[in-house]
Amino acid sequence: MKWQGQVLRGAPVPTAYLPESRTLAVGAEELRVVSDDATDARAVTPDGQAFRLIKRSTTVARYEAVCGGRRYSARRTGGGFRSKRREITDERGRLVAATRGLPNGDLELEISGGSANFTVDLAFISWGLLLVDAPVRRTLH
């Protein structure tokens, strides 16, 4: 799977960020984004479940996520301080996914065990990491 612009291509359900409504749509589920800050991204479901991805180090090497009470960690791995690869682990320390930011602004998402294990949690976490590891810079003319 790969985030290209606002769309997660190759996901088992249609997944996209809709900036005009500040909504992350994952199949039939929707998260209303309340903060798209790269150091503290937050969203909420219609029934009030909170999703948060927050920076937990002085650099962007370590993030933690809480998605409806489920906890995850997203840490940069290998390649030195410029590496844009991360491993996402659940609260038991199991690898659930990996991401890799690309120079063109895309973000690859590889789900452990295949796309059958894709969840709204991983959609939110990878979207939040897109803000950090694959930002698109626009220059003013």
N, C-alpha and C positions, 0 to 999 in steps of 0.2 A: 504494500500500500504506500501511497505517497501523497502528502499534502502538496497540491499545486494551486497557488493562489488561495482561495477560500474553500476549496473542495478537496476532500480526501478521496482520491481516485483508488479504485480497487477494493474499497471497503465492502463487506457483505451486505450492508444496507446503505442507502444514500446518506452521506454525511457531508455537511457543509456549514461554514460560518456565514450567517446572513447579516452583514454590517448594518444595513438599514434598520433592522429590528433588534440588533445586538443579541441574536439568537444563534446558539449552536444546535443545529438539527441533526439528530442521529436516528435515522429511521423515523418511527412514530414519536420518539422522545425529543423533548426540547429543553434546553437549558438557557435561561435568560442570563446573559453576561452582564455582571454589575461592575467588573473591573477588568480591563485588558492591559493592565500594568504588567510588564515583563517580570517584575520582582514579586508580584502578588496578584495573580489572576484569580478572579472569583466569579462563580455563577450559581444560580439557584434553579431548582426544578419547580414546576407549577404547584407541587404539594409541599414545598418548603425545604427540601433537602439541599444542603449546602455543598458546593464543590469549591475547592481552593487548591491552588498550586503556588507555593511560596518558596522564595530563595532562603536557604538555611546556611549560607557561608558568606564570607566576605567577597568571594568571587562568585561566578555563576556555575561553579562546579557541582553544587549539591542543592537539589530541590526536594521538597516533600509535598505530597498531595494528600488531601482528605476528601474523599468523594462519597457523600452520604454515609459517613462514619467509617468507611474502609480506608486504610492507610497504605501509602505507597512511598517509595523513594526513587528519585531519578538522579543518577550520578554519572558524571562524565567518566569515560574509561579510555585508557591508552592514548597514544599520540601526543602527549605533552599538553601544555596549557591551551593550545589552539584547537585541540580535538573537539569536534562537534558531535561525537558519538556518545550516547547515553544508554545505560541499562536501567530499566524500570523494574523494581522488585516490589512484591507485596509485603505486608507486615510480618509474614513468616520468613522473609528473605528469599522467596522463590522468584526467579526471573520470569516476568510475565511478558516483557516486550523490550525492544531496543529501538532507538531512533538514531538518525544521522542527518544533520543539517548539511545541505548542499550549497555551493557558492551561488547558484542561480536563484536562491530563495525557497527552494523546495525542501521538504523534510520527509525522509523515508521512515516508515514505521513497519517494523517486523514483529509480528505477534508470536510468542512462544506457543508451539503446538498448532499453529495455523490460524486462519481467519475465523474458524469456528469459536475461538476464544476471544473474539473482539467484543468489547463492552463499551458502554457509554463512558465509563471511567477512563478507559484508554483513549477514547476519542477526545475527551476533555484534556487529559494530561498532554497528549501529543499536540493538540491545538495550542496549549499554553507554552509548550517547548518551542513551537514554531515562532513565537514572539521573541525567543531568546537566541535560538540556534540557527535560525534562517531568516533574519530580518531583511526586508527589502528596503534599501535606502533610495530615496528619491531626492535628486538635487533640484534646487530651485533655479529657474532660468532668469 
